[in-house]
Amino acid sequence: MPLNERDRIEILMMIGVGDRMRTQQEVCRLFHEVHPDREPVSQSTVSRIERKYRELGHVRDAPRQGRPKINENVQQDVILSALENPHCTVRQVSRDLNIGKSSVSNIFKKVKYHPYRVRLIHELAEDDFDRRTEFCEYMMDHNNQNNGFIANILFSDEATFFLNGHVNRQNTRYWSQENPHWMQEYHTQHPQKPVLRCVIRLAEIGVIKRSYSSFNTSRSTLRRYGAWKLLGRISIGFEH
């Protein structure tokens, strides 16, 4: 069992001073008598403690090399910050508590906190559920009547770039030890957004259409908000 500073001071007192000094063997025996439930100290340990006191004037541990360990109080402050505001960022906690971002990340990792993303779902009206059923029945009937019906359908997808502070999944997090299944509804029609649609027919990429909502969008605006990065290397053709 390692000796703390108080144990070392006690050993120094057992050594004594002047003509009342004990030998190292006597000190080991006395320490074991006082603390019978602890592991006996060796003569080399007593000698090392005595030499350190004569050279340095104290028996404290020397400062450790390298980066200091994370303080328990700091760790609790970081956890409390996540509990009070699960949407906080590592940068924000680092700035508020005046500690490094790497320390904040290490604490979150240590306590098994994970930054979950929000799941955006389309807002559904009351009659949307009936329309789904009608669409499924329509598709099944026409496919039974014409086997090539599906091949003539144009399948499309779209990417929306909001310019007015709408929720961005890439920048929105929820710190938690368990998945909160965080979802948020959003309107399908919303002002201030360019929408890019990609049309696919028979596994071939068609024309990407540009649509507007309450404002005019230029190519420079799309570049500014990273539209080209999301589109990847697809060959783009615009259609007004």
Rosetta constraint file for C-alpha pairs under 8 A:
AtomPair CA 1 CA 38 HARMONIC 7.62 0.50
AtomPair CA 1 CA 39 HARMONIC 6.44 0.50
AtomPair CA 3 CA 7 HARMONIC 5.64 0.50
AtomPair CA 3 CA 8 HARMONIC 6.62 0.50
AtomPair CA 4 CA 8 HARMONIC 6.52 0.50
AtomPair CA 5 CA 9 HARMONIC 6.33 0.50
AtomPair CA 5 CA 59 HARMONIC 6.44 0.50
AtomPair CA 5 CA 60 HARMONIC 5.85 0.50
AtomPair CA 5 CA 61 HARMONIC 7.70 0.50
AtomPair CA 6 CA 10 HARMONIC 6.28 0.50
AtomPair CA 7 CA 11 HARMONIC 6.31 0.50
AtomPair CA 8 CA 12 HARMONIC 6.32 0.50
AtomPair CA 8 CA 49 HARMONIC 6.64 0.50
AtomPair CA 8 CA 59 HARMONIC 6.59 0.50
AtomPair CA 9 CA 13 HARMONIC 6.35 0.50
AtomPair CA 9 CA 59 HARMONIC 7.26 0.50
AtomPair CA 10 CA 14 HARMONIC 6.31 0.50
AtomPair CA 11 CA 15 HARMONIC 6.30 0.50
AtomPair CA 11 CA 27 HARMONIC 7.10 0.50
AtomPair CA 11 CA 31 HARMONIC 7.34 0.50
AtomPair CA 11 CA 46 HARMONIC 7.10 0.50
AtomPair CA 12 CA 16 HARMONIC 6.69 0.50
AtomPair CA 12 CA 49 HARMONIC 7.58 0.50
AtomPair CA 12 CA 50 HARMONIC 6.76 0.50
AtomPair CA 14 CA 22 HARMONIC 7.19 0.50
AtomPair CA 14 CA 27 HARMONIC 6.01 0.50
AtomPair CA 14 CA 30 HARMONIC 7.65 0.50
AtomPair CA 14 CA 31 HARMONIC 7.95 0.50
AtomPair CA 15 CA 21 HARMONIC 5.36 0.50
AtomPair CA 15 CA 22 HARMONIC 5.09 0.50
AtomPair CA 15 CA 23 HARMONIC 7.10 0.50
AtomPair CA 15 CA 24 HARMONIC 7.52 0.50
AtomPair CA 15 CA 27 HARMONIC 6.22 0.50
AtomPair CA 16 CA 20 HARMONIC 5.82 0.50
AtomPair CA 16 CA 21 HARMONIC 4.44 0.50
AtomPair CA 16 CA 22 HARMONIC 6.44 0.50
AtomPair CA 17 CA 21 HARMONIC 5.11 0.50
AtomPair CA 22 CA 26 HARMONIC 5.92 0.50
AtomPair CA 22 CA 27 HARMONIC 6.33 0.50
AtomPair CA 23 CA 27 HARMONIC 6.28 0.50
AtomPair CA 24 CA 28 HARMONIC 6.25 0.50
AtomPair CA 24 CA 43 HARMONIC 5.45 0.50
AtomPair CA 24 CA 46 HARMONIC 6.26 0.50
AtomPair CA 24 CA 47 HARMONIC 7.03 0.50
AtomPair CA 25 CA 29 HARMONIC 6.29 0.50
AtomPair CA 25 CA 43 HARMONIC 6.18 0.50
AtomPair CA 26 CA 30 HARMONIC 6.09 0.50
AtomPair CA 27 CA 31 HARMONIC 6.04 0.50
AtomPair CA 27 CA 46 HARMONIC 7.59 0.50
AtomPair CA 28 CA 32 HARMONIC 6.31 0.50
AtomPair CA 28 CA 40 HARMONIC 6.95 0.50
AtomPair CA 28 CA 41 HARMONIC 5.79 0.50
AtomPair CA 28 CA 42 HARMONIC 6.39 0.50
AtomPair CA 28 CA 43 HARMONIC 6.54 0.50
AtomPair CA 28 CA 46 HARMONIC 7.54 0.50
AtomPair CA 29 CA 33 HARMONIC 6.35 0.50
AtomPair CA 30 CA 34 HARMONIC 6.26 0.50
AtomPair CA 31 CA 35 HARMONIC 6.03 0.50
AtomPair CA 31 CA 40 HARMONIC 7.30 0.50
AtomPair CA 31 CA 41 HARMONIC 7.46 0.50
AtomPair CA 32 CA 36 HARMONIC 5.17 0.50
AtomPair CA 32 CA 38 HARMONIC 7.36 0.50
AtomPair CA 32 CA 39 HARMONIC 7.72 0.50
AtomPair CA 32 CA 40 HARMONIC 5.51 0.50
AtomPair CA 32 CA 41 HARMONIC 7.55 0.50
AtomPair CA 41 CA 45 HARMONIC 6.46 0.50
AtomPair CA 41 CA 46 HARMONIC 7.43 0.50
AtomPair CA 42 CA 46 HARMONIC 6.64 0.50
AtomPair CA 43 CA 47 HARMONIC 6.13 0.50
AtomPair CA 44 CA 48 HARMONIC 6.03 0.50
AtomPair CA 45 CA 49 HARMONIC 6.23 0.50
AtomPair CA 46 CA 50 HARMONIC 6.22 0.50
AtomPair CA 47 CA 51 HARMONIC 6.10 0.50
AtomPair CA 48 CA 52 HARMONIC 6.09 0.50
AtomPair CA 49 CA 53 HARMONIC 6.30 0.50
AtomPair CA 49 CA 59 HARMONIC 6.68 0.50
AtomPair CA 50 CA 54 HARMONIC 6.37 0.50
AtomPair CA 51 CA 55 HARMONIC 6.19 0.50
AtomPair CA 52 CA 56 HARMONIC 5.78 0.50
AtomPair CA 52 CA 57 HARMONIC 7.24 0.50
AtomPair CA 52 CA 58 HARMONIC 6.99 0.50
AtomPair CA 52 CA 59 HARMONIC 6.30 0.50
AtomPair CA 53 CA 57 HARMONIC 4.59 0.50
AtomPair CA 53 CA 58 HARMONIC 4.91 0.50
AtomPair CA 53 CA 59 HARMONIC 5.70 0.50
AtomPair CA 54 CA 58 HARMONIC 7.97 0.50
AtomPair CA 64 CA 68 HARMONIC 7.78 0.50
AtomPair CA 70 CA 74 HARMONIC 6.90 0.50
AtomPair CA 70 CA 75 HARMONIC 6.89 0.50
AtomPair CA 70 CA 103 HARMONIC 7.43 0.50
AtomPair CA 71 CA 75 HARMONIC 6.31 0.50
AtomPair CA 72 CA 76 HARMONIC 6.27 0.50
AtomPair CA 73 CA 77 HARMONIC 6.26 0.50
AtomPair CA 74 CA 78 HARMONIC 6.32 0.50
AtomPair CA 75 CA 79 HARMONIC 6.34 0.50
AtomPair CA 75 CA 107 HARMONIC 6.36 0.50
AtomPair CA 76 CA 80 HARMONIC 6.08 0.50
AtomPair CA 77 CA 81 HARMONIC 6.16 0.50
AtomPair CA 77 CA 97 HARMONIC 7.78 0.50
AtomPair CA 78 CA 82 HARMONIC 6.52 0.50
AtomPair CA 78 CA 93 HARMONIC 6.96 0.50
AtomPair CA 78 CA 97 HARMONIC 7.81 0.50
AtomPair CA 78 CA 104 HARMONIC 6.87 0.50
AtomPair CA 78 CA 107 HARMONIC 7.45 0.50
AtomPair CA 79 CA 83 HARMONIC 6.28 0.50
AtomPair CA 79 CA 108 HARMONIC 7.62 0.50
AtomPair CA 80 CA 84 HARMONIC 6.02 0.50
AtomPair CA 81 CA 85 HARMONIC 5.98 0.50
AtomPair CA 81 CA 86 HARMONIC 7.69 0.50
AtomPair CA 81 CA 88 HARMONIC 7.66 0.50
AtomPair CA 81 CA 93 HARMONIC 7.00 0.50
AtomPair CA 82 CA 86 HARMONIC 4.76 0.50
AtomPair CA 82 CA 87 HARMONIC 7.47 0.50
AtomPair CA 82 CA 88 HARMONIC 6.54 0.50
AtomPair CA 82 CA 175 HARMONIC 6.31 0.50
AtomPair CA 82 CA 176 HARMONIC 7.86 0.50
AtomPair CA 86 CA 173 HARMONIC 7.64 0.50
AtomPair CA 86 CA 174 HARMONIC 5.06 0.50
AtomPair CA 86 CA 175 HARMONIC 4.94 0.50
AtomPair CA 86 CA 176 HARMONIC 7.07 0.50
AtomPair CA 87 CA 172 HARMONIC 6.94 0.50
AtomPair CA 87 CA 173 HARMONIC 5.41 0.50
AtomPair CA 87 CA 174 HARMONIC 4.87 0.50
AtomPair CA 87 CA 175 HARMONIC 6.49 0.50
AtomPair CA 88 CA 92 HARMONIC 6.38 0.50
AtomPair CA 88 CA 93 HARMONIC 6.89 0.50
AtomPair CA 88 CA 173 HARMONIC 7.50 0.50
AtomPair CA 88 CA 174 HARMONIC 7.66 0.50
AtomPair CA 88 CA 175 HARMONIC 7.66 0.50
AtomPair CA 89 CA 93 HARMONIC 6.33 0.50
AtomPair CA 89 CA 173 HARMONIC 7.60 0.50
AtomPair CA 90 CA 94 HARMONIC 6.02 0.50
AtomPair CA 90 CA 101 HARMONIC 6.11 0.50
AtomPair CA 90 CA 104 HARMONIC 6.32 0.50
AtomPair CA 90 CA 105 HARMONIC 6.75 0.50
AtomPair CA 91 CA 95 HARMONIC 6.15 0.50
AtomPair CA 91 CA 101 HARMONIC 6.14 0.50
AtomPair CA 92 CA 96 HARMONIC 6.13 0.50
AtomPair CA 93 CA 97 HARMONIC 6.01 0.50
AtomPair CA 93 CA 101 HARMONIC 7.99 0.50
AtomPair CA 93 CA 104 HARMONIC 7.26 0.50
AtomPair CA 94 CA 98 HARMONIC 5.55 0.50
AtomPair CA 94 CA 99 HARMONIC 5.06 0.50
AtomPair CA 94 CA 100 HARMONIC 5.69 0.50
AtomPair CA 94 CA 101 HARMONIC 5.32 0.50
AtomPair CA 94 CA 104 HARMONIC 6.49 0.50
AtomPair CA 95 CA 99 HARMONIC 6.92 0.50
AtomPair CA 99 CA 103 HARMONIC 6.84 0.50
AtomPair CA 99 CA 104 HARMONIC 7.38 0.50
AtomPair CA 100 CA 104 HARMONIC 6.57 0.50
AtomPair CA 101 CA 105 HARMONIC 6.23 0.50
AtomPair CA 102 CA 106 HARMONIC 6.07 0.50
AtomPair CA 103 CA 107 HARMONIC 6.19 0.50
AtomPair CA 104 CA 108 HARMONIC 6.30 0.50
AtomPair CA 105 CA 109 HARMONIC 6.15 0.50
AtomPair CA 106 CA 110 HARMONIC 5.99 0.50
AtomPair CA 107 CA 111 HARMONIC 6.29 0.50
AtomPair CA 108 CA 112 HARMONIC 6.01 0.50
AtomPair CA 108 CA 113 HARMONIC 4.95 0.50
AtomPair CA 108 CA 114 HARMONIC 7.28 0.50
AtomPair CA 109 CA 113 HARMONIC 5.91 0.50
AtomPair CA 109 CA 114 HARMONIC 7.49 0.50
AtomPair CA 111 CA 177 HARMONIC 7.83 0.50
AtomPair CA 112 CA 177 HARMONIC 5.77 0.50
AtomPair CA 113 CA 175 HARMONIC 5.96 0.50
AtomPair CA 113 CA 176 HARMONIC 5.06 0.50
AtomPair CA 113 CA 177 HARMONIC 4.56 0.50
AtomPair CA 113 CA 178 HARMONIC 7.88 0.50
AtomPair CA 114 CA 174 HARMONIC 7.81 0.50
AtomPair CA 114 CA 175 HARMONIC 5.48 0.50
AtomPair CA 114 CA 176 HARMONIC 5.62 0.50
AtomPair CA 114 CA 177 HARMONIC 6.09 0.50
AtomPair CA 114 CA 178 HARMONIC 7.82 0.50
AtomPair CA 115 CA 173 HARMONIC 5.27 0.50
AtomPair CA 115 CA 174 HARMONIC 5.25 0.50
AtomPair CA 115 CA 175 HARMONIC 4.56 0.50
AtomPair CA 115 CA 176 HARMONIC 6.76 0.50
AtomPair CA 116 CA 173 HARMONIC 5.36 0.50
AtomPair CA 116 CA 174 HARMONIC 4.94 0.50
AtomPair CA 116 CA 175 HARMONIC 6.26 0.50
AtomPair CA 116 CA 176 HARMONIC 7.35 0.50
AtomPair CA 116 CA 179 HARMONIC 6.84 0.50
AtomPair CA 116 CA 180 HARMONIC 7.82 0.50
AtomPair CA 117 CA 169 HARMONIC 6.20 0.50
AtomPair CA 117 CA 170 HARMONIC 7.58 0.50
AtomPair CA 117 CA 172 HARMONIC 6.16 0.50
AtomPair CA 117 CA 173 HARMONIC 4.93 0.50
AtomPair CA 117 CA 174 HARMONIC 6.32 0.50
AtomPair CA 117 CA 182 HARMONIC 7.51 0.50
AtomPair CA 118 CA 169 HARMONIC 5.97 0.50
AtomPair CA 118 CA 172 HARMONIC 6.64 0.50
AtomPair CA 118 CA 173 HARMONIC 6.70 0.50
AtomPair CA 118 CA 174 HARMONIC 7.47 0.50
AtomPair CA 118 CA 181 HARMONIC 7.83 0.50
AtomPair CA 118 CA 182 HARMONIC 5.31 0.50
AtomPair CA 118 CA 183 HARMONIC 5.59 0.50
AtomPair CA 118 CA 184 HARMONIC 7.05 0.50
AtomPair CA 119 CA 169 HARMONIC 7.45 0.50
AtomPair CA 119 CA 181 HARMONIC 7.81 0.50
AtomPair CA 119 CA 182 HARMONIC 6.22 0.50
AtomPair CA 119 CA 183 HARMONIC 4.62 0.50
AtomPair CA 119 CA 184 HARMONIC 6.37 0.50
AtomPair CA 120 CA 169 HARMONIC 7.84 0.50
AtomPair CA 120 CA 183 HARMONIC 5.81 0.50
AtomPair CA 120 CA 184 HARMONIC 5.18 0.50
AtomPair CA 120 CA 185 HARMONIC 5.99 0.50
AtomPair CA 120 CA 186 HARMONIC 6.94 0.50
AtomPair CA 121 CA 183 HARMONIC 6.91 0.50
AtomPair CA 121 CA 184 HARMONIC 6.19 0.50
AtomPair CA 121 CA 185 HARMONIC 5.02 0.50
AtomPair CA 121 CA 186 HARMONIC 6.52 0.50
AtomPair CA 122 CA 185 HARMONIC 5.60 0.50
AtomPair CA 122 CA 186 HARMONIC 5.59 0.50
AtomPair CA 122 CA 187 HARMONIC 6.47 0.50
AtomPair CA 122 CA 188 HARMONIC 6.51 0.50
AtomPair CA 123 CA 185 HARMONIC 5.19 0.50
AtomPair CA 123 CA 186 HARMONIC 5.53 0.50
AtomPair CA 123 CA 187 HARMONIC 5.60 0.50
AtomPair CA 123 CA 188 HARMONIC 6.99 0.50
AtomPair CA 124 CA 128 HARMONIC 6.08 0.50
AtomPair CA 125 CA 129 HARMONIC 7.94 0.50
AtomPair CA 127 CA 131 HARMONIC 6.40 0.50
AtomPair CA 128 CA 132 HARMONIC 6.27 0.50
AtomPair CA 129 CA 133 HARMONIC 6.64 0.50
AtomPair CA 130 CA 134 HARMONIC 6.25 0.50
AtomPair CA 131 CA 135 HARMONIC 6.02 0.50
AtomPair CA 132 CA 136 HARMONIC 6.27 0.50
AtomPair CA 133 CA 137 HARMONIC 6.29 0.50
AtomPair CA 134 CA 138 HARMONIC 6.07 0.50
AtomPair CA 135 CA 139 HARMONIC 6.14 0.50
AtomPair CA 136 CA 140 HARMONIC 6.17 0.50
AtomPair CA 137 CA 141 HARMONIC 6.16 0.50
AtomPair CA 138 CA 142 HARMONIC 6.27 0.50
AtomPair CA 139 CA 143 HARMONIC 6.00 0.50
AtomPair CA 140 CA 144 HARMONIC 6.20 0.50
AtomPair CA 141 CA 145 HARMONIC 6.38 0.50
AtomPair CA 142 CA 146 HARMONIC 5.98 0.50
AtomPair CA 142 CA 149 HARMONIC 6.86 0.50
AtomPair CA 143 CA 147 HARMONIC 5.43 0.50
AtomPair CA 143 CA 148 HARMONIC 7.41 0.50
AtomPair CA 143 CA 149 HARMONIC 5.71 0.50
AtomPair CA 143 CA 150 HARMONIC 6.89 0.50
AtomPair CA 148 CA 152 HARMONIC 7.01 0.50
AtomPair CA 149 CA 153 HARMONIC 7.17 0.50
AtomPair CA 151 CA 201 HARMONIC 7.55 0.50
AtomPair CA 151 CA 202 HARMONIC 6.36 0.50
AtomPair CA 152 CA 201 HARMONIC 7.41 0.50
AtomPair CA 152 CA 202 HARMONIC 7.97 0.50
AtomPair CA 153 CA 201 HARMONIC 6.66 0.50
AtomPair CA 154 CA 199 HARMONIC 6.38 0.50
AtomPair CA 154 CA 200 HARMONIC 5.78 0.50
AtomPair CA 154 CA 201 HARMONIC 4.91 0.50
AtomPair CA 155 CA 199 HARMONIC 5.79 0.50
AtomPair CA 155 CA 200 HARMONIC 5.11 0.50
AtomPair CA 155 CA 201 HARMONIC 6.15 0.50
AtomPair CA 156 CA 197 HARMONIC 6.58 0.50
AtomPair CA 156 CA 198 HARMONIC 5.40 0.50
AtomPair CA 156 CA 199 HARMONIC 4.20 0.50
AtomPair CA 156 CA 200 HARMONIC 5.77 0.50
AtomPair CA 157 CA 197 HARMONIC 5.56 0.50
AtomPair CA 157 CA 198 HARMONIC 5.35 0.50
AtomPair CA 157 CA 199 HARMONIC 6.65 0.50
AtomPair CA 158 CA 195 HARMONIC 6.58 0.50
AtomPair CA 158 CA 196 HARMONIC 5.37 0.50
AtomPair CA 158 CA 197 HARMONIC 4.16 0.50
AtomPair CA 158 CA 198 HARMONIC 6.09 0.50
AtomPair CA 159 CA 195 HARMONIC 5.80 0.50
AtomPair CA 159 CA 196 HARMONIC 5.34 0.50
AtomPair CA 159 CA 197 HARMONIC 6.59 0.50
AtomPair CA 160 CA 193 HARMONIC 6.53 0.50
AtomPair CA 160 CA 194 HARMONIC 6.07 0.50
AtomPair CA 160 CA 195 HARMONIC 4.60 0.50
AtomPair CA 160 CA 196 HARMONIC 6.55 0.50
AtomPair CA 161 CA 193 HARMONIC 5.50 0.50
AtomPair CA 161 CA 194 HARMONIC 5.65 0.50
AtomPair CA 161 CA 195 HARMONIC 6.53 0.50
AtomPair CA 161 CA 225 HARMONIC 7.16 0.50
AtomPair CA 161 CA 227 HARMONIC 7.45 0.50
AtomPair CA 162 CA 166 HARMONIC 5.90 0.50
AtomPair CA 162 CA 192 HARMONIC 6.34 0.50
AtomPair CA 162 CA 193 HARMONIC 4.67 0.50
AtomPair CA 162 CA 194 HARMONIC 7.13 0.50
AtomPair CA 163 CA 192 HARMONIC 5.76 0.50
AtomPair CA 163 CA 193 HARMONIC 6.00 0.50
AtomPair CA 164 CA 192 HARMONIC 6.44 0.50
AtomPair CA 167 CA 172 HARMONIC 7.23 0.50
AtomPair CA 168 CA 172 HARMONIC 6.10 0.50
AtomPair CA 169 CA 173 HARMONIC 7.71 0.50
AtomPair CA 174 CA 180 HARMONIC 7.96 0.50
AtomPair CA 176 CA 180 HARMONIC 7.30 0.50
AtomPair CA 190 CA 213 HARMONIC 7.20 0.50
AtomPair CA 191 CA 213 HARMONIC 5.52 0.50
AtomPair CA 191 CA 214 HARMONIC 5.68 0.50
AtomPair CA 191 CA 215 HARMONIC 7.99 0.50
AtomPair CA 192 CA 213 HARMONIC 6.11 0.50
AtomPair CA 192 CA 214 HARMONIC 6.21 0.50
AtomPair CA 192 CA 215 HARMONIC 6.47 0.50
AtomPair CA 193 CA 212 HARMONIC 7.04 0.50
AtomPair CA 193 CA 213 HARMONIC 6.08 0.50
AtomPair CA 194 CA 210 HARMONIC 7.31 0.50
AtomPair CA 194 CA 211 HARMONIC 6.34 0.50
AtomPair CA 194 CA 212 HARMONIC 5.60 0.50
AtomPair CA 194 CA 213 HARMONIC 6.86 0.50
AtomPair CA 194 CA 217 HARMONIC 6.62 0.50
AtomPair CA 194 CA 222 HARMONIC 7.86 0.50
AtomPair CA 195 CA 210 HARMONIC 6.13 0.50
AtomPair CA 195 CA 211 HARMONIC 5.50 0.50
AtomPair CA 195 CA 212 HARMONIC 6.80 0.50
AtomPair CA 196 CA 208 HARMONIC 6.42 0.50
AtomPair CA 196 CA 209 HARMONIC 5.96 0.50
AtomPair CA 196 CA 210 HARMONIC 5.23 0.50
AtomPair CA 196 CA 211 HARMONIC 6.82 0.50
AtomPair CA 197 CA 208 HARMONIC 5.14 0.50
AtomPair CA 197 CA 209 HARMONIC 5.26 0.50
AtomPair CA 197 CA 210 HARMONIC 6.73 0.50
AtomPair CA 198 CA 205 HARMONIC 7.13 0.50
AtomPair CA 198 CA 206 HARMONIC 6.73 0.50
AtomPair CA 198 CA 207 HARMONIC 6.31 0.50
AtomPair CA 198 CA 208 HARMONIC 4.56 0.50
AtomPair CA 198 CA 209 HARMONIC 6.88 0.50
AtomPair CA 199 CA 205 HARMONIC 6.18 0.50
AtomPair CA 199 CA 206 HARMONIC 5.02 0.50
AtomPair CA 199 CA 207 HARMONIC 5.96 0.50
AtomPair CA 199 CA 208 HARMONIC 6.40 0.50
AtomPair CA 200 CA 204 HARMONIC 5.39 0.50
AtomPair CA 200 CA 205 HARMONIC 4.74 0.50
AtomPair CA 200 CA 206 HARMONIC 5.44 0.50
AtomPair CA 201 CA 205 HARMONIC 6.84 0.50
AtomPair CA 201 CA 206 HARMONIC 7.05 0.50
AtomPair CA 207 CA 236 HARMONIC 7.03 0.50
AtomPair CA 207 CA 237 HARMONIC 5.65 0.50
AtomPair CA 207 CA 238 HARMONIC 6.89 0.50
AtomPair CA 207 CA 239 HARMONIC 7.45 0.50
AtomPair CA 208 CA 236 HARMONIC 6.32 0.50
AtomPair CA 208 CA 237 HARMONIC 5.89 0.50
AtomPair CA 208 CA 238 HARMONIC 5.84 0.50
AtomPair CA 208 CA 239 HARMONIC 7.12 0.50
AtomPair CA 209 CA 237 HARMONIC 7.74 0.50
AtomPair CA 209 CA 238 HARMONIC 5.64 0.50
AtomPair CA 209 CA 239 HARMONIC 5.21 0.50
AtomPair CA 209 CA 240 HARMONIC 7.05 0.50
AtomPair CA 210 CA 238 HARMONIC 6.44 0.50
AtomPair CA 210 CA 239 HARMONIC 6.34 0.50
AtomPair CA 210 CA 240 HARMONIC 6.43 0.50
AtomPair CA 211 CA 240 HARMONIC 7.61 0.50
AtomPair CA 212 CA 216 HARMONIC 6.43 0.50
AtomPair CA 212 CA 217 HARMONIC 7.09 0.50
AtomPair CA 217 CA 221 HARMONIC 6.31 0.50
AtomPair CA 217 CA 222 HARMONIC 7.45 0.50
AtomPair CA 218 CA 222 HARMONIC 6.66 0.50
AtomPair CA 219 CA 223 HARMONIC 6.31 0.50
AtomPair CA 220 CA 224 HARMONIC 6.14 0.50
AtomPair CA 221 CA 225 HARMONIC 6.51 0.50
AtomPair CA 222 CA 226 HARMONIC 6.33 0.50
AtomPair CA 222 CA 227 HARMONIC 5.20 0.50
AtomPair CA 222 CA 228 HARMONIC 7.18 0.50
AtomPair CA 223 CA 227 HARMONIC 5.78 0.50
AtomPair CA 223 CA 228 HARMONIC 6.14 0.50
AtomPair CA 226 CA 230 HARMONIC 6.88 0.50
AtomPair CA 227 CA 231 HARMONIC 6.47 0.50
AtomPair CA 228 CA 232 HARMONIC 6.41 0.50
